[in-house]
Amino acid sequence: MNEKIRYIQSAIHILKSLGMPSAQQNERSALCLLALLNMAPGKRWSDAENPLIGITP
């Protein structure tokens, strides 16, 4: 199985575990979660980040 697909499936599992509505338990929401955690292929979940992301420069 492709590493990217495994990351997406894991993120969907996390969304389900958090009790997100079924409409948000999808690939798009999983990709958003991965982006917010600054996760990239090859990166371990233990290396997930919590960067401060503002809406203004």
LINFENWO-V975087 format. One record per residue. PSI is psi in whole degrees, 0 to 359 (* if undefined). OMEGA is omega in whole degrees, 0 to 359 (NA if undefined). NEAR is the number of other ideal C-beta (glycine too) atoms within 12 Angstrom. Layout:
BEGIN
{{PSI | OMEGA | NEAR} {PSI | OMEGA | NEAR}}
END
This chain:
BEGIN
{{141 | 181 | 9} {140 | 182 | 9} {321 | 179 | 15} {319 | 180 | 19} {321 | 178 | 16} {319 | 178 | 18} {316 | 180 | 28} {316 | 179 | 27} {321 | 178 | 21} {319 | 179 | 25} {321 | 177 | 32} {320 | 177 | 26} {320 | 178 | 18} {316 | 179 | 25} {318 | 177 | 27} {317 | 181 | 19} {329 | 179 | 12} {353 | 179 | 15} {25 | 178 | 10} {148 | 177 | 19} {153 | 184 | 11} {332 | 179 | 11} {337 | 180 | 9} {6 | 178 | 20} {67 | 185 | 22} {178 | 184 | 19} {320 | 181 | 18} {314 | 179 | 16} {323 | 178 | 24} {317 | 179 | 29} {323 | 176 | 22} {316 | 178 | 20} {314 | 180 | 29} {321 | 179 | 29} {318 | 180 | 19} {330 | 178 | 19} {0 | 182 | 24} {42 | 180 | 16} {140 | 178 | 29} {157 | 177 | 17} {136 | 181 | 14} {348 | 180 | 11} {138 | 179 | 17} {151 | 179 | 14} {328 | 179 | 19} {345 | 179 | 8} {11 | 178 | 12} {145 | 183 | 20} {166 | 176 | 17} {64 | 184 | 10} {147 | 175 | 11} {118 | 181 | 8} {110 | 181 | 13} {173 | 178 | 6} {353 | 177 | 5} {150 | 180 | 4} {* | NA | 4}}
END
